[in-house]
């Protein structure tokens, strides 16, 4: 494998040393292995004050030529994409690189035929079907900026994202299959578009064969549009720093922020990190179980594998349907060699019968990966023992939507692995731990705030339409540093262990939600005056959502109110954000200036009520006793 894959610990150490001593030379050499229309003039310009980061300035390229066209000569007949449907009785579909190239070109021509052009923002709200992959790559091919919204988000969440990016087009489907359910996707789009004036066209892919509302002049069926378009579409020339995509992520304020990634740097980092972390080889069958609606799906289901000429598997279903052995059945069916999933999925499968795993051979597996949140030791050992049969390394990858790719992780069979530790940074990544003053902590066996002191090609460039928000969110806390929002420990050998968010963000099943975003949704309920939301440890999801709610007129039946609050959150954000516990309270612990003391609420949510600290300075200390009493007796799961 070319593209600077390190194969031994010595090679890793040499590559890491070189990447720190001469970062521009290091990344320039790696970038030169890609297809460029024109080479860049400057490898890197940067400062973290504004912030302003530019990689490969002046370079011209199209990422899809690197994902598809450059492989056609040598890998034209190699499998690029395998699609496994939700129902195991339905036939799977395979596409070679040549076939995938044709499908992407056709989709790109459909976009152009319907008025899409370079620079347009296009919202994609689709299930995990092959057309989702075609759509993403088709946008990149014509230079349109894709904004994929996970097809489990509500109409309100979708409308917020469409309006923020001023999308001119939406790509969707009639419906989707998820386990035993069929969900009307187009209906959600129709509801969202009632408040989106920028959208001119909606292209609908048929998945369920449902009759759906089609608005004349706006909505068209993909199967009608694709009939007479060419299978060839020249790729638009893009500047390395042109926008490739926007992906919305929750912040500590209510409004989601549109993280912007650009063409050149993201491409280089996606391929480099994929190839090295998983130690990808030409014959591998690779499966990342993430939805393309999340950054993991962007980088490690689509772009990273295709840039490497890999075979990547796209799965429509869920890990528990038709039974808890579904993941392992798919691994055996296709001879999967590299398997990348979330701790939440692992923990939910641990709760099933061990025979659900032991019924499958899993002989093909060589590398296991974990993503989305820190993996706890119990889940790590179960995964390593029962799925990996103690012969597969488990790479515990730490990264974020904002970083574009994996930052800290073991490299499979190359660098040390320690359960529940992300381990070492990849070459080119310069993490540091700082104290609350922003002073670097250089020793080992310490804990601090995780920051980056030097740019890397895959990093966030801005938040769409609001650069100041990018500066405030990531670059203002500690001067001259990118602040990740995570706390971390470093052991005596320098291996990193991520200990979770330090801001008002809850990581539920690997997906981040701002507490403000959930509170805003809860406060929409007519009975609610105020709410405060915190995270607490959850056996399956990693973190659960615990809501403390003040009502103006407490109904006789608390259960009815809880159900109504959950309904409000589902409507405003989506099912994925619904609170696990709702405690109705008469007040919240506030300082005299009116600030809610979340530290106290977190302790209550965690069940650690013996150590609440000094509450005498609060506006109403008695409220804490009432909350504690209520949490012990009444909080419902």
N, C-alpha and C positions, 0 to 999 in steps of 0.2 A: 504494500500500500504506500503510495507516495504521500505528498502533502504533510511531510514532517511528523509522521507517527513515531513516537518514542516506544521502544520495545523492552528496555531494561531500566532498572532503578538508576543506574549510572547515567544512561542517556537522558532520563528525566532530569536528574540533577544538573547535567550539562546544559540542557535546553532551558531549564529554569534560570540558571546563572546568566546565560547569554541574553535571555529575554529581559532581565533586570538591568544588565549592564548596557545593552544596546537594543532597547525595545523597538526602535524604528527599523533597524536592520533586520531584527528577528521577524517582525510582522510583514515587512516588505518582501522578504524571501518567500514566506508562506503565500502571500497574496499573488506572487508572480506565477504560481502554478495554476491559476484560474485563467479563463478566457476573458480578455479585456479588449474592447474596441480601440481604446486609447489608454496608454499607461498614465498613471497619476504623476503630478508634478511634485507634490509634497506628501510625505507619508503621514505626518501628524502635525496638527496645530491644536493647542489646547490651553484653557485655563478653567479652573473649577470655581472661579469667583462669579462669572456672569451667569451660568457656565457656558462655555463655548468649546465644543469638541468636534474636530473634523479629521476623518481618516481618509487617506488616498484621494486627496483633493485634486480635482481636475481629471480623475480617472473616469472613463466611460465604459459602460457594460450593460448587460441585462442579466439578472439573476437566473432567468429561466433558460437562457442559453447555456449556463453552467450546470443547471439541474437536468437538462434534457438534451439539447442539440449536441453538446460536446461528447455525449456518450454514444451517439447514434452509430458512429463508425465501428466502435469496438464492442459496444453493449446493446446494440439495437434490438437483438432478440432475447436479451436478458430480462427476467421478470423485474419490473419496477415496483408494481403495486399489486397486492393481493387484497381483495375486499371480502370479508367474512360477514354475512348478514346476521341480524338479530336472531332469526329462527334457523337452527342448525339443519332443518329440512330443506331450506331454500338454498339454491345453488350459489356457491361462491363465484367470484369473477376475478380473472387475472389479466393484467395489462403488461405487455413488454414496454421497454423504453420507447420503441417506435410507435406503439399503439397509444401510449400515454402522451407522447408528443403530438400526435394527431388530435386526440381528444381535447388537449389544452388549446391547440390552435383553433379548433372548431368553436370552443367556448369563447375564446378571445374574439373570433369573428362575429359571434352572436352579440357580444357586448358592443362591438363597434357598430354593428348594424342597428343597434338600439340607442346609438348616440353617445356611448361612453368614449372618453378620450383621456389622454395623458393628464395626470394631475387631478382627475375627478376622484372623489371619495365614494367607495361602493361598500354598502353594508351587506354582509353575508350572514344569513340566519337560517342555517340548514342542519339537517341531521347528518350523522356519520355515514354518508353514502359517497360513492366515487365522485359524483358531480361536485361535492364540496371541495375535494382536492383539485379537480379541474378548474373550478371557479377561482380559487385562491391564486393558482398559478397563471390563469388567464388574465386576471387583473394585473399581476406583475409583468406579464408579457407585453401588455399594451401601455404600461406605465401608469395605470390607475392605482390608487392607494386603497388596499383592502382593510376593512374594519370588520373582523369576524366577531359576531355576538353569539355566545353559547346559546343553543336552542332550548335552554331550560329557563332563561330569563323571562321576566314578565313583559307585557306590552309597554308598561311605563318605563322599565329599565331600557328597553330597546329604543323607545322614542327619545329618551335622554341622550343616548349615544348617537342616534341618527342626527339629532338637532345640533349636538355639540360639533360634529364633524361636517355638518351641512351636506350629507350624502345625497347624491342625485339619483341613485339607483339602489334597489334592494334585490338580492338573489335569495330565493327561498324554495320551499317545497310545499306540496299539498298537506303533508303530514309526516309523522315519524313513528317508528317502532321503538319502544323501549321496554324490554322484558315482555310482560303480558299486556302492556298498554299500547294503545295507538293514540297519538296526540295531534290535534289539529293545528299545525304550524301556521298555515296561511291565515287562519282566523286571528292569531296573535298579531301577525303582521298588519292585517287590516285594521285592527284596533289601534296599534301603534301609529299607523299612518294618518289617523284622524287628526293628530296634532303635529304632523311633519310636512311642512309646505315645500321643502326642498326636493322631495322625491318625485321624479318624473316618470320613472319606469320600474316595474317589478317583473322579474323573470322567475317563473315558477317551474320547478322540476317535479315531475310526477313520481311519487314513491308508493302511495297507497291506492291510487286510482280513485280517489274521492272526488266528488263534485264539489268544487269550491267557488266562492264568489270571485269573479274576474271582472275588474272594472275596465270598461272599454276605454281604449286610448292610453291606459296606464299599464295594465297587466297582460303579459303574454306567456304562453306555454313554451318551455324550453324545447320540447320535442317538435313543436311546429317550426320554431325559429332555426333549428339546427339542420333541417332537411336539405337546404340548398346552399349551405356555406362551404367554403373551401377548407381542406384539411391542412392548409398551410397558412401561417400568419407570421410575417416578419416581426421580430422582436424590436420593440421601441428602444432607442438608445437612451440610457439613463446616466445621470451623473452619480458618482459614488455617494454623494451626500443628498441625493434626491430621496424623498420619503418612499419607503417600501410599504409600510403598514402602520396603522394605529391600532393599539389594543388597549381596551379600557380596563383599569384596575381600581380597586377601592383605595381611598386614602382615609386619613383620619377626619376629613370633613365630609359632608353628605354627598357632594357631587363626585361621581367617578372621574378619574383623570385619564386622558388619552395619551398613553405612552407611545412615543414616536420612535420607530427604528428606520434606518436608512439602508440603501441598497448594498454598498460596497463592504463596509465594516461588518454588517450583520452576516453577509454571505461568508466572509472569510472566517468569522468566529464560529458560526454554526457548523461549518464543515470541520474545522480544526478540532473543536471540542467533541463533536460526535465521534470522529475517527479515533481520538486518543482515549477518551473516557471508556468507551465500550470496546476498544481495541478491535475495531471492525475489520473483517477480512472479506475478500471478494465473494466467497461462497455462503456468507451468513444470510440467514432469514431473520430479520429484525422486527420486533413488535413492541411499539410503545402504545399503551392502552389509553392514553390521554385523549380527550376530545380536542379537535382542532380549534374549538372556541377558546382554549387556554393557550398560554405561551408554550407550554410543553408540546402541545400538538403542532404548533407552528414550527418550532425549531427541531424537535426530535421525532416527529412523525413524518413531516413533509420535507422541509428545506435541508436539514442536516443529512439525512439518509440519501436524498436524491442528488445532492451536490457530490456525495461520495460514490454515486453509482450503485447504491445498495438496493436490496429488495425489502420494501417496507409494507407492513400489514396494517390495514385499516379495518377496525371492528365496529360494527353498528350497535352491538348489544351491551348487556350488563354482565358483571361477573357471576351473578346468582341465577341466571335464567338460561336454559330450563332448570338447571340445578347448580349447586355450589362447585361443581367440577368443570364449569364451562371454560374458564381460562386454560386449564390443563388439557382439556380435550382439544382446544384450538392449537395449543403448543405441539401436541403430538400429531395432529392432523397435517400441519404444514412443516413440521420439523424445525420449529423456531429455535434459534441458537442464542439470541440475545433478547431478554424480556425485561421491560422497563415499566414499572407501575407505581402506584401511590401506597404509602403505609395504611391509609384508610381501607383500601381494597384488601390488603393483606390481613389487617385486623378483623375485617368482617368475615373473611374466609376462615380465619382461625377459629371462629365461633361455630363453624360447621363440623360435620363428621370428618375425622381424619381420613376415612376411606375415600372421601371426595377427591383427595390428592393422591392417595396411594393406589387408586385404581388406574392411574396413568403412569407411563414409563418415564416421561420427561428426559429421556436419554439424550435428546438432541441439544438440550440447554448447555451453554458454556459460560454465559455471563448474566447475572441478575442485577437490576438497578432499582433504586427507590427515589421518588421525587415528590416535591410539593410541601413537605414539612419534615422535621427531624423524625427519624424512625426510632421507636423505643427498642430497648434491648430484647425484650420478649418477642416482639414481632420480627426483629432481625434474625434471632436464632431459629424461630419457626420457619421463616422464609429460607434461610441457609440450609437447614436440616431437611425439611420435607420437600421443598421445591427444588433446591439446588443439590440435594443429596450430599451435602458437605464437600462437593467438588467445584462448585461455581462461586467465584468471588461475587460479593454483593457490593456494588458501588452505590454509596449513599450520597446523592448529589445535592449540593446546595447552590441555588441560584434564584433569580427573580424575573418577573416580567420585564423589569427595568434593565436587567443585565444582559438580556437577549440570549444567553447561553450559560452553561454550567461553569461555575467559578471555583468552587472548592469541592473536590471529590477524589477518591482513590481512582487510579487508572487501573483497569482490570488486569490482574496478574503482573502488574508493573510496580506499583507503589504500595506501601503498607496499608493494611485494612484493619480497622478496630471497630467492633460493634458500636452502633449509634454515634459514630464520629464521621463527619464529612471528610476529615483527614487533611490533605495538603492542597494548596492552591494549584491550579493549572499553570503551566508556563505562561508568562505574560500577565499574570494576575498578582497584584501587590496588596494583600489584605493587611490591616493593622488593627490592634485593639487599642481603644482609648478609654480614659476615665471620663467622669462627668464633665471635667473641664476641657476635654478634648486633647489631653496630654497623652502621648503614645506610651503604652505599657509594653516594654520590650522583653520582659522575662517570660519564662514558661511557667506552667502551673498557675495561671492567672485567669481572671474573668474580666470582660469589658464590653464596650460597644464596638460592633464590627463595622469598620470603614474601609474604603479603598483609597489609596493615595496617588494612584496613577491610572490614566484611562486605558481602556481595552477596546478593540474594534466593535464589539457587539453592544456597547452600552447605549442607554437612552440618550437621545439628543435634545429632546424638549417634551413638554406636554402640549398637546395640540391646541393651538389658539391661545395659549396662556403660559408663556415662557417663565414668567415670574413664579408661577405655581411650581414649576420644575425646580427652580432655584431654591424656593422656600422649603419644598418637600425633601430634597436630597442633598443640597449643597450649603445650606445656611446654618445647620446645627453646629458643625465643626468646621472651622475655616480651612479652606484648601483641601477638604476631603469629601468624598461621596459617602454619605451615611446610609447604611442599609436598613436601619430601623430594627435590626436584630441584635440581641446580645449573644456572646459566644465565650467559650472557654478554650484555652489552649493547654494541652497536657505537657508532661515533662519532655516529650519528644517533639513538641511543636505541632501535634495534630489538633485540628480544630473540631470542636463540638458546638453545634448551634443550639442555643437554649430558648429561642423563640422571640417573638415581637416585644419591643419595649415601648411601643407607642399604642395609640388607641385603635389598634387593628386586631381583629380576631381571625385566626387561621382555621377555617372549618374544612375538613377533608382536603386540605391543600389549597383551598381558595380563600383569598383574603376579603374580608368585609370590614369597612370602617364602622366603628360603633355608632358614629353620628348618622350614618346612612340607615342603619336599622332603627335607631331611635326616631329618626324623622318619619319612617314608615309607621312605626307603632303610634306615634303622636297624631297620625291622621285619623285614628279611631275616635269616634265621637265621644266615647266615655273617658278617654285618657287626657289628663292634664299634662303630665310629664313622665318621662321614662329615663332609665339609665341602663345601659347594656354592658356586660363584661363577658370575658371568656372564662371558661373553667375546664379542667382536664376531663376528657371524654374518652372512654375505652376504645371506641371505634373511630370517631372523627378526629381524634387528637385534641381539638378544642370544641366544646359545645357553647351555645349561646344562652346566657342567663339574663333575663330581663326583670328589672325592678320597675313596677308600674304604679303611678298615682292616678286614681280615678276621681272624677268629680261626683259621680253618683254611682256608688258601688252596687251593682245588681245583686239580687238574692243569690243567684247561681254563678259562682266564680268560674266554673267549668265553661259555662256558656260564653263568658267574657274572654276567657283564654282562647277558646276556639275562634272567636271573632277577631282577636288581635292577630292570631296566626294567619287568618284569612287575609287581613290587611297587609301583612308583611309579604305573603305569597303574591298578592296582587301587585304590590309596589316593586318588589325586587325579584321574587321567584322562590320556588320551594326550598332551594338550597340554603336560603338565609333564615328559615323559620326558627324561632327560639325553641330551645329544648326544655327550658324551665321558665315559668313566668310566676313571679311572686308579686302579689298586690300589696302595696304598702301605703301608709298615710303620709310619709315624707321620705326625703333622701338625706344622707349625711352631707351637709354643706358647710363650707367655711363661712366666716362672717361676710366675706366678699361675694358669696353665692356660688363658689366653685364646688362641683360635686366631688367628693373624695372617693374616687374609683378604687383607690388602694384598699379601702375598707370593704367596698362591695366585692372586690375580687376575693378577698379573704373569706367573706361570707359564702360566696359561690363555691369556693374550694373546700368549704367545711372546716376551715382553720379559724374558728371563732375564739380560740383561747389567746390569740396573739394579735389583737387589733390595734395595739399602740394607744397613744394618748388621744382620747376623744373629747377631752374637757374643753378644748378651744372651739369645738364646733358650734354652729348656730343653735342647734337643738340636740344635745348629746343623747337625750332619751330616745330619739328616733332609732339610734343604733341598736339599743336593747330590743326594741320592737322588731326590727328587721331580723336580728339574730334569732329571736324566739320564733318568728314566722318561718324562717328558713329551716329551722329544726323540725317544725311541726307540719307546715302546710305546703312547702314548695313541691310542685308536681313535676314529674318527668314526662 
